[in-house]
Amino acid sequence: MNFFSKDEKIELNVTGMSCGHCEARVKEALLNIKGVKKAAADHQAQKAVVTVEKDKVGRKDLAAAVEAAGYGAS
């Protein structure tokens, strides 16, 4: 692990995704947050993995964006 990294990976449980279109909506919502560098969503696993700038974006910010897109997040 690189202790000097400015990035952090956060994994969210996302409910309500049922297809690739849902994955794209969740990914877009996450990428629209300032400080998010990468985002991927998987409807089969009901998860999203997000790479963020450490100490700039938190789990609550990510969950709020997913919820605003119409999905559940924790």
CORZI-V906181 format. One record per run of one state. SS is the DSSP state (@ for helix, = for strand, . for the rest). FROM is the first residue (numbers start at 1). LEN is the number of residues. If there is no record, write none. Layout:
BEGIN
ss=SS from=FROM len=LEN
ss=SS from=FROM len=LEN
END
This chain:
BEGIN
ss=. from=1 len=6
ss== from=7 len=9
ss=. from=16 len=4
ss=@ from=20 len=12
ss=. from=32 len=4
ss== from=36 len=7
ss=. from=43 len=4
ss== from=47 len=7
ss=. from=54 len=5
ss=@ from=59 len=10
ss=. from=69 len=3
ss== from=72 len=2
ss=. from=74 len=1
END
